[in-house]
């Protein structure tokens, strides 16, 4: 049976919650409401696929859970205890960023455009995929010959898409590739001034932006490698920047926090969220106009 899975981890959402409650903004419907994190940022069988026997396989979702449990634990030492960064915390932040980029709604939204590339890349990767080799063995009683999995993947491209297997394969590939890209990067911590407004997050938590072209995220067809700004809000009062050279940690003014929040808004496909005590004017660009539009839509 298909089940709902969090594509933004509950443990991550807790960094922005009050009593496990957040304010969820729907950009499409122009609504704001307080919800529990258990019911926010979930999608049916987001990281599962249906195999040839009709059985739903959620191996990847279980792996996501394992990564989340380890990485969020190490990340919290920085976000909650205000501790200094160490090697484990840096690797944890990179893993959380890569994971949430791979299964972000911006990646999923771009899937129809990327499907030919996804299928081709997935076909190349199938040869070394132990899970698919095991499935092949169970179904046919032998191990696949060289090139056989790749040929099946190409021939069955539509099946891969319909079963969500192509999406699962794409997420695995994007996660691993993102970790490779992030490996040489440094982590800079950005904190708001004490007592001032905090950060928000969205359905595509890793914000990749190019200040020259003004493009933001996969929705603008911006690749990680073409970005000059990589931001990952980690909690209400802390954000991480992945940088090519080592930068000092900084405390920033409310206007810069608002600018980062507005980039988060641009990064979102549909949903943005913030702590219940945050004023939405620091989260939603042109908030008064947005409210007017929401009111007129409800009339």
Secondary structure as GFF3:
##gff-version 3
##sequence-region A 1 299
A	DSSP	beta_strand	4	6	.	.	.	ID=ss1
A	DSSP	alpha_helix	10	13	.	.	.	ID=ss2
A	DSSP	three_ten_helix	14	16	.	.	.	ID=ss3
A	DSSP	beta_strand	21	26	.	.	.	ID=ss4
A	DSSP	beta_strand	31	36	.	.	.	ID=ss5
A	DSSP	three_ten_helix	37	39	.	.	.	ID=ss6
A	DSSP	beta_strand	42	44	.	.	.	ID=ss7
A	DSSP	beta_strand	49	50	.	.	.	ID=ss8
A	DSSP	beta_strand	56	57	.	.	.	ID=ss9
A	DSSP	alpha_helix	59	79	.	.	.	ID=ss10
A	DSSP	alpha_helix	87	102	.	.	.	ID=ss11
A	DSSP	alpha_helix	105	109	.	.	.	ID=ss12
A	DSSP	alpha_helix	111	125	.	.	.	ID=ss13
A	DSSP	three_ten_helix	126	128	.	.	.	ID=ss14
A	DSSP	alpha_helix	130	140	.	.	.	ID=ss15
A	DSSP	alpha_helix	148	155	.	.	.	ID=ss16
A	DSSP	alpha_helix	157	162	.	.	.	ID=ss17
A	DSSP	alpha_helix	165	182	.	.	.	ID=ss18
A	DSSP	beta_strand	186	192	.	.	.	ID=ss19
A	DSSP	beta_strand	201	202	.	.	.	ID=ss20
A	DSSP	beta_strand	206	210	.	.	.	ID=ss21
A	DSSP	beta_strand	215	216	.	.	.	ID=ss22
A	DSSP	three_ten_helix	218	220	.	.	.	ID=ss23
A	DSSP	three_ten_helix	224	226	.	.	.	ID=ss24
A	DSSP	beta_strand	229	235	.	.	.	ID=ss25
A	DSSP	beta_strand	238	243	.	.	.	ID=ss26
A	DSSP	beta_strand	250	252	.	.	.	ID=ss27
A	DSSP	alpha_helix	254	267	.	.	.	ID=ss28
A	DSSP	beta_strand	271	274	.	.	.	ID=ss29
A	DSSP	three_ten_helix	280	282	.	.	.	ID=ss30
A	DSSP	alpha_helix	287	298	.	.	.	ID=ss31
###
